Amino acid sequence: MAEPTHHVGLIGARGHVGAELLRLVLGHPQLDLAFASSRQLAKQPLRQLADDLPLDRSFELLDAQAVAKRAAAGVSAIFLALPNDLSAAYVEAIDAAAPGCAIIDLSADHRFDANWAYGLPEHHRAVLKGAKRIANPGCYATAAQIALAPLVDQLSGAPQIFGVSGYSGAGTTPSPKNDPEQLRDNLMPYKLAGHIHEREIARHLGHEVHFMPHVASFFRGISLTIHAPLTRDHDPASLLALYEERYAHEPLIHVQADIPFVRDATHKHLVTVGAMTTGERYAVVVATIDNLLKGAATQAVQNMNLALGLDELSGLPI
Ligand SMILES: NC(=O)c1ccc[n+]([C@@H]2O[C@H](COP(=O)([O-])OP(=O)(O)OC[C@H]3O[C@@H](n4cnc5c(N)ncnc54)[C@H](OP(=O)(O)O)[C@@H]3O)[C@@H](O)[C@H]2O)c1
């Protein structure tokens, strides 16, 4: 028997994350794209955004009320891929018109809201199954939590997380952090204390961390070098075994002894943790991720699949 099709909507479809979500939804065997919104590209074909997107589907101009109306007309779930602080009007309108419609919010707006499930499936799968309101984790926060969770019971202090992101992490609104001229031959540190992902990692990992982000001149991908002070000693083999055991049954987590390179992480749906390095009462690991995929769109599709009762990896070309 054919699997049922779920109609889903995408708000913020013109962005870097929106483009990846369009590709994944259009290729998903059980999802049908009901609508994709953009103000800048309204009425223009999806092809306008990227050559591999279709010519016969178009972006629509949809405010919160219009989205809610569409949601009430048989839409199972909606992705919100908007900048931070814009979700409230959409959530309120959908709550009123179509409370049964699932929402996956890719912004940070609900990552600290106990009424929303936190969408890191490898750590919180049970609460995501059938959830109606899911906060998709941040990109740095995803890789950092995956890399630190196996050690969290052995930490003797706050891990130091040195992060470098490609400039797609800064979205499409022009800023120094996504200006190739400013980034050329450069590495730009920013928000070296109190970054929102520092708080997000601490809240959901359950342990204080110190996070120092940087942006580099490559487009996509993140590399995190993490120094973790420990209450006990490890050698590289015992550290590797700890990670292998923890993630043995997680298809989107790759564990290796060698140092992972960010160039190998791009266009993949994985977090890779490697570089298994030890010293006296500390460990250093390196995690890589494609910020636009497992750091955003891939994880949102995992979460939508779980929300809709589908196989978690359905539609993910892994
Ligand atoms: N980039 C990443 O690596 C990454 C990773 C994880 C999570 N996220 C989060 O995912 C969200 C999207 O990120 P992004 O990088 O794709 O951002 P982006 O490239 O800047 O795209 C933002 C999208 O929102 C729309 N938009 C902007 N202002 C709007 C407004 N006032 N009302 C309605 N629509 C508006 C834009 O389209 P129009 O202007 O055409 O309407 C565009 O489609 C953000 O919350 C970001 O923090 C991003």
The ligand as an ORCA input file, in Angstrom:
! r2SCAN-3c Opt
* xyz 0 1
  N      22.331     29.562      8.176
  C      22.582     28.594      9.036
  O      23.643     27.964      9.020
  C      21.552     28.210     10.064
  C      21.731     27.028     10.773
  C      20.788     26.683     11.757
  C      19.697     27.516     11.989
  N      19.566     28.661     11.275
  C      18.410     29.505     11.552
  O      17.475     29.306     10.483
  C      16.793     30.533     10.211
  C      16.994     30.879      8.733
  O      18.391     31.051      8.515
  P      18.987     31.421      7.097
  O      20.457     31.369      7.217
  O      18.311     30.637      6.028
  O      18.529     32.950      6.986
  P      18.431     33.833      5.694
  O      19.274     33.230      4.626
  O      18.714     35.227      6.084
  O      16.891     33.683      5.266
  C      15.847     34.254      6.000
  C      14.524     33.941      5.330
  O      13.484     34.611      6.039
  C      12.759     35.503      5.156
  N      12.520     36.727      5.916
  C      13.449     37.598      6.389
  N      12.858     38.590      7.084
  C      11.528     38.321      7.054
  C      10.372     38.966      7.595
  N      10.480     40.120      8.304
  N       9.157     38.408      7.382
  C       9.025     37.270      6.658
  N      10.068     36.626      6.095
  C      11.303     37.137      6.315
  C      13.649     35.691      3.947
  O      12.924     35.773      2.731
  P      12.266     37.092      2.136
  O      13.117     38.234      2.634
  O      12.312     36.906      0.656
  O      10.886     37.084      2.688
  C      14.422     34.377      3.897
  O      13.672     33.399      3.205
  C      17.381     31.576     11.172
  O      16.576     31.693     12.305
  C      18.729     30.983     11.539
  O      19.177     31.412     12.804
  C      20.450     29.016     10.312
*
